[in-house]
Amino acid sequence: MAEDQQETQDKTTPLHDEHVALGASLTGFGGWEMPLRYTSDLAEHRAVREAAGLFDLSHMGEIHLEGPGSGAALDGALVGNASAIGVGRARYSMICAEDGSVLDDLIVYRLADEHFLVVANAGNAPRVAAELVARAAGFDTVVTDRSAETALLAVQGPQAEEIVAGLTAPDDVETVRTMKYYASAPATVAGIPVLTARTGYTGEDGFELFVPADRAVDLWRALLAAGEGRGLVPAGLSARDSLRLEAGMPLYGHELDETTTPYEAGLGRVVKLDKKGADGEPLPFVGRDALAARAQSAPARVLVGLRGEGRRPARAGYDVVQRGLDGAAGAVVGHVTSGAPSPTLGYPVAMAYVTPEVSAEGTALAVDVRGRAEPFVVVPLPFYRRA
């Protein structure tokens, strides 16, 4: 029995003891025990919007592909055109099943001409690694899952650049300060060699720092100390979720899953049906036929943003219903995938899948919140965009 319990116990990141020492409330997420919050959800959310937050993202998966066939292997494995990514740049992509459904959404970094890094969501990382190994068979590439030896820290917020640059070696400061969005470069931060990327999941400027797992604690402590005078606080999963919701960013298991294709989620732009191989011929990739057919068909449901007109928030799983002239609830037309009060905007926001006929901006709908029809209206995503 003890062995069975150990096998199902959530994994911990290299920063687990740091979180405990800071008094974090811990929760299970994607097979990992992660900090939910350190002080309050609201304080951590506002710190990221106004100053900076420090996140432990070491539960994410890091899968490397190296060799002359790496770009071609990823072109056949993912929906995007990885071989077109420039060295030092990154691109959002997805890995789909043959039926076009989403197995995971990913960020693909091109670290060198023949070296790519694929970052997968925590709960999906082992499956993504296995799929990439299988799909890369026959290509001149080596697929290596380095998740266990890699930690990932994110500094997000208006003060992120000053905090990270202040710890960066003089020869690398200009690289950090001039780095474009969705770009990456090696740098020495707090005396530690890291891969620095200007990506994020909060709607704010910020950096993600890939660091050897055995140096994660040193980097975490250095960032906390450097950010103390600039308003930086450690932030947990709860703030990360409310921040990404305001920014209209999908979360796997909510807006994306194996019942969804990129098109329903409004992310058809990441699917490159016209990509070609080295011989100039159309390039097949896993899920292409299903996605090509889906691109030509009318959607059965559409992902929309909903702005609450009252105070009660919608939550994932709640029904979206038509709103009658008297405010009464009508027929069910969809369901909420993510919802919460927006600390930044001051009203409830939600993302939901609804039928196309009620998806137009300005459509008055309602959400069944524990038996009461709460008024919402369809609005464009994202809800929040930084200046």
N, C-alpha and C positions, 0 to 999 in steps of 0.2 A: 504493500500500500504506500509506503513512504517513497519508493522509487517512482510509482505512478504519479504521486503528487508532485514530485520534483520535476518530472517530465512536462507537466502542464503548467508549472509555475512561470509567471511572466519573467522575461529577461530584464536585466538592468543595464543601463549605459555606464560608461566609465565615470560619469559625473554623479552617480546615484548618491554617494556619501555626501557630496556637496549639497545636493537638494535636501537631504535629511537634515544636515547641519543648519540650513537656512529656514527650516521649519515648513517646508513645502507640504501641501496636501497631495498625496500620490494617488494615481488611478491607473487601471489597466487600459492600454490602448495598443491595438495591433500586435498583441503578444508581448508588450513591453510594459514595465512599471514606470510611469512618467509623472512629472510634476504637473498637477492640474492648476494650482495657483500657489503663490508664496504669501501674499497679503490679501488682496481683494482683486476680483476680476476687473472691476471698474478702474482701480488704480493702475493696474498693469496695462490695460487697454489704453488709457489716456497717456501713460508714459510713452508708449510707442508712437502715438499720434503727435505728442508735443515735444518729446525729447528722444528717448531710446529705450529699447527693451533687449534683453539678452536671452536667447532661447537655446535649449539643448535639443538638437535634432539628430542625435546620434543613433536613433532608432531607424533612420532611413537607410536604404540599401545603396551600396556603391559597387557597381559592376563595370569592370574595365574590359575593353576589347582592344587588342594590340596586334598589329600585323598589316601587311599591304591590302588584305581583303576586308578590313574592318568596316570601312565605309559601305562597301557593297553588301556585306552581311547585314548591317543595320538597315539599309534600304529595303532589303527583302523581309526583314523581321518587323519593322515598324511602319506606321502609316506615313511618316514624313520622309523627307529627302536628306538623310544624314550626311551623305557624301558632299552635299552643297554647303554644309556649315564651314565657315572659315576657321582656321586655327585660332584659338583664343576666344571663340564665340560659342554661344549655347543656343538651344532651341527647345521649345516645348513640343512634346510629341506624345504618342500613345502606342501601346501594343495591344492589338486586337486579336480575337479569335477568328476562325474561318467564316463565321456568320456575321462578322463585323462588330460584334459586341466588344466592349472595352474591358480588357483584363487589368490594365493599369494606365494611369497617365504619368509621364516621365519628363525629366529634363535631360537632354543629351548635350554634353560638353565635348568639344573637340580640343584635346590638350596638345596634340601634335598631328602631323600629317597622317600618321598611321596609328594614332592612339585616341580612343574615345572613352568617355566616362558616362555611364547611364545611371541616373539617380532615381530609384524606385521608392514607392511608398512602403512604410514599415511592414504592414501585414502582408503585402504582396511581394516583397523583395525575394524570398526564396523561389517563388513561382516564376517571377520574371527572370531570375538568373537561370533557372532550368530551361525556360523557353528560349532564352538567347543562346544557350549552349546547343540546344536541338536545332534551332533555326540557322545557326552559323555553321553547321556541319557542311563540309564541302568547300568552305571559304578559307582563304589563307589568313586566319585570325585565331588568336587565343583569347578565350573568355575566362576571366578570373573574378570571382566574387570576393571583394576585399572589405565587405561590410564590417566584419568582426574586428578588423585591424584599423578601422577608420572611425573617427569621431567627427561630428559636424556641429558647429556653433553658428548661430545667426545673430547679428547685431542689426536691428531694424529701427528706423526712426530718423527724424531730421538731424540728429546729432551723430548718426552712425559714421559718416565719413570722418568727422573730426576725431572721434574716439579711435577708430581703426587706424587712421593715418598717424595719430599721435603715438601709436605703439609700433609703427612700421619702420624698418631699417631705412636709413637715409637714401640708399640707392633705389629703394622700391616705393618711396612715398609718391612720386609723380605717377607711377603705374597705378597706384590705388586711387589717387585723386582724379585721374583722367579716364578711369575705366568706364566703359559704356554699360548700359543696362543689358543684361544677358550676355556678359562677357566674363572671362576668367583669366587669371595669370598667377604664376607662383610668386610668393613674396615671403619675406621674413617678418613675422609679427610677434612682438614680445620675445624676440630671440629664437623663435620657433619657425622652421620652414613649414609653410602651409600653402594650400591652393586657395586663392581668394577669388570669390565669384560675386558679381554684383547682381544677384537675383534675390527673390524673396516672395513672401506669401502673405503680405500684410497691407499692400497698397501704399507702402512708404518706401523711401530710399533705404538701402541697406546692403549688407554683405553677408555672405555665407562662407565660413572658413572651414575647410577640410583639413583635419589635423590628425597625425598619428594618435591612436587611442591612448598610448602611454604618456602623451603630452597634453591631453585634454584638460586635466585639472589645472596645470600651470597656465594654460591659455585662458581658461574660464576665470581664474582668480585675477589675472592681469587685466582682463577686460572689465571686470567689476570694479577694480581699483581705478582704472583709467577713466571709467565713466561716472564715477561717484560724483564728481563736481559738475557733470553735465546732465544730471537727471536720469541716468540709466538705472534700470531696475531689472532683476531677473523676472522673466515672464513665463507663464505656464500655458498648457494646452487650451484652457478656457479663453484666455485673451487672444491666443492665436486663432481660435475658431471665430470669435466675434470680429476680429480684424479682417480675416479673409472673407467673411460673409459681407461685410460692408464693401469690400473691394470686388465683390461679385465673382470670387474665384471658387471653382468647383472642388469638392472634397470627395475622394473615392469612397464608395459605400453610401453616399448621399446623392449627389448629382450624377455620378458616374458609377456604373456597375455592369455586370454581365447581362443585364436586360436592356442596356442602352448602347446606341452607337454614337459616334461623335456628332452626328447631324442633329439628333434630338437635343443635345446639350448646347447647340449653337456653336459648336467647335469644328464644323466641317472644314474650316480654313486650314486646319492642320493636316488634313488628308490630301496627299499629293497623288491624285489618280494619273497625272500625266508624266510622272517621273520616268526617266529612261535609263537603260543600262549603258555600259561603256560602248556597246555596239550601236547605240542610237535607237534600239528597239524598245517598245514599251516594257517597263519592268514589272513583273509580277511581284506581289507581296502578300503576306498572309492577310486574308480578309478583303482583298481588292475587289473581287467579283461581287461580293455581297454589298460592299460600300458603294461601288459604282451603281448598282441597282437602286440602292437606298437614296443616292444623290438625285436620281431622276423621279422619285416617287414623293407624293405628298406626305408630310409627317402626320403621324397619329397623335403626337403630343409635342409640346414645345416648352422649353425651359424659359421662364419669365421671372422678373423681379416683382415683388409685391411690397407696397408701402402701406403700413397700417394707418388707419384714420382714427383709431382709438388708442387705448393704452395696453391692452392685453396682447401679448406676443403669440404668434403662431409658432408651432414646434414641428420638428420632423415627423412625418406620418399623419399629420392632421389633414382632413379633407378640405379641399377648396370647392366652394359651392357657388352657384349663381346667386346674385343678390336681387331680390324683387324690389319694386318701387317702394314698398312699405318697409324695406330693410329685412324682410323675412328670408330665410334660407331656401334656396331652390335645389335643383338637381346637382349632384356631384359632378364636377368638371375637371378634377385633378387632385393632386396631393402635394403637400409641402415636403421639400427635401431638406431644407435648413431654415431655421428661423430663430430670431432673438430680438430683444430690444437693442436698438443701436445707440451705444453711449455717445458717439460723435454727433449723430443727427437728432437724437431726442425722440424718436418714434420707432415702433416695431418695423423690422424688415424681414423679408423671407424670400427664398427662391422656391419655385414650385414648377412641376410639370402640369400643364393644362392642355385642354383640347384647342386646336388652332383657332376655332371661331371665337374664343374668348381671350386670345393672346395679344390683341392690339393694345398699344399704349393708351392709358386712360380708361380701360374697361373696368367698371365697378364690379367687384366680386366680394366674396366673404369667405372666411375660414371658420370652420366648426371648431371652436375652442371649448372643449368640454361641454358640448351641448348648446353653446351660445354662438350665434352667427356674428362674428366680429368683422367690421367693414375693412376691406383692403382695396387697393387700386393697382392696376398693372403699370409698372414704370420701367424705364430702361435700366440695364445693368452697365456699369457698376452703380451702387448706391452712392459710393464715396470715391472721389478722385482727388488726389493731392494737388495743390496748386503748383 
